Amino acid sequence: MAAARRFAPLILLLVVLAVLTVRAAEPLDNQDTYFHLRFGHELLGAWSLRDPGSVSSFATAEWVPTQWLPQVAMATVEDRWGLPGVAWLSGLAFVALALTLYAVARRWVEPLLAAPLTALALIASSSGLSARPQVLSYLLVAVTAAAWLSAARSGRTPWWLIAVTWLWACCHGMWPIGLAIGGVAVVAAVLAPERSWPRIARAAAVVALSAAATLVTPVGPKLLGAVLAVDERREFFAEWGRPDPTDPRLLALLALAVVAVGALARRGRDGTRHLREARTLTSLGLLVLAVGAAAASGRTAPVAAALLVPVAATALELRLGDRPAWTRPERVVVLGGAALALAVLAAVVPHTADEPPARPAWADPALDALPDGTPVLNDWDLGGWLMWRHPQLDPVMHGYGDTFTIEELRRNTDILAVRRGWRTLVRETGVSYALVLPSSPLGRALLHEDWRVVHRSPDLALLAPPPGWM
């Protein structure tokens, strides 16, 4: 029984690492990966962080990069090792997230609990696990929440979070969540009966200085406006919509929440004093924040999972007592398993992730033959690949919404949905060709309008307008 208790969670963690390795070894099929690569190459070239350009004449918003550091890293890796290198880098982020979640949980509970918490969080986060910078935000959410929960217990001020927030602001636009976590911790400290005003002042200073640090990244103060502008664009992106209640991954998120709530409730049977302690109040505040993230959108569901791991672990520690210390075999298995996963990934990705999503044989030669600057009306989901593989073309739309004005995003969605006035909108673009899915509403509408078929396959068509149509 003791051996099973010792080895079963480590076997589960190794299984988790194996699953992440298999996922990272798959072809890079997330279209957003490709516009991140294109932006990274532009930033390595002539673009300025404070005044970048645009890869499309149809995207004219004033914007600044909010994910520039991982984009530059991705482009640098692609220059040296191609798409297999990008896939390995993505796998590194997956493994780092898994190790971070496990280490955060182990801060308070034994491996028998830490491993299932990690597995549940990764299942709940699986919709967001792709070769995109957002994975770094999930990792930093867990780190920041754990830091404030530890501070609530020890009384030490986590000054180092100021540097973490600065780095986070260079990597991804979710950094305000870190400030929200700190704000929860400060409010909890104020409400706790054993409050210490000097400690509260220091904690508030960490939050304030972290916020100030985001204004002095290489992007400058414009970064704040770029993050605030995301909310007004959310209606145009499905991942920012409400989560699908039938999504089975929400069961893993629910399980994490039930563990946290259950552990706090069981502890409460011994009295209510513990509910007023700063660390318990912080846990309760972060639990509320996690529920809000889970309900807000599909994109923030992984944020909720990253928050719930330290919250559930601290709640279980309150119930079960201090966790056992790390053992040497545990360290060897955890770190060795991670190293093995990355080594296997390095050997496999040159054979499994060396090409972008499959396209018809005619696609690349036909598009390469188009003159530089040719305006192309494209399906939204083709934009990332198109701007990466054929940078000489001028696509009407792609998935990086920050570069478009609200009117331009509305134009794009109206064209794709073939809403009233879509013909006028297409004519106003002045495009020479359309690259569309034949089965999409736009593809069917253009074919109905007698657009000439230049090339066509079941899943892709290159069309040209008939004489006089434009």
Secondary structure, 3 states (H helix, E strand, C coil): CHHHHHHHHHHHHHHHHHHHHHHHCCCCCCHHHHHHHHHHHHHHCCCCCCCCCCCCCCCCCCCCCCCHHHHHHHHHHHHHHHHHHHHHHHHHHHHHHHHHHHHHHHCCCCHHHHHHHHHHHHHHHHHHCCCCCHHHHHHHHHHHHHHHHHHHHHCCCCCCHHHHHHHHHHHCCCCHHHHHHHHHHHHHHHHCCCCCHHHHHHHHHHHHHHHHHHHHCCCCCHHHHHHHCCHHHHHHCHHHCCCCCCCCHHHHHHHHHHHHHHHHHHHHCCCCHHHHCHHHHHHHHHHHHHHHHHHHCCCCHHHHHHHHHHHHHHHHHHHHCCCCCCCHHHHHHHHHHHHHHHHHHHHHHHHHCCCCCCCCCCHHHHHHCCCCCCEEEECHHHHHHHHHHCCCCEECCCCCHHHCCHHHHHHHHHHHCCCCCHHHHHHHHCCCEEEECCCCHHHHHHHHCCCEEEEEECCEEEEECCCCCC
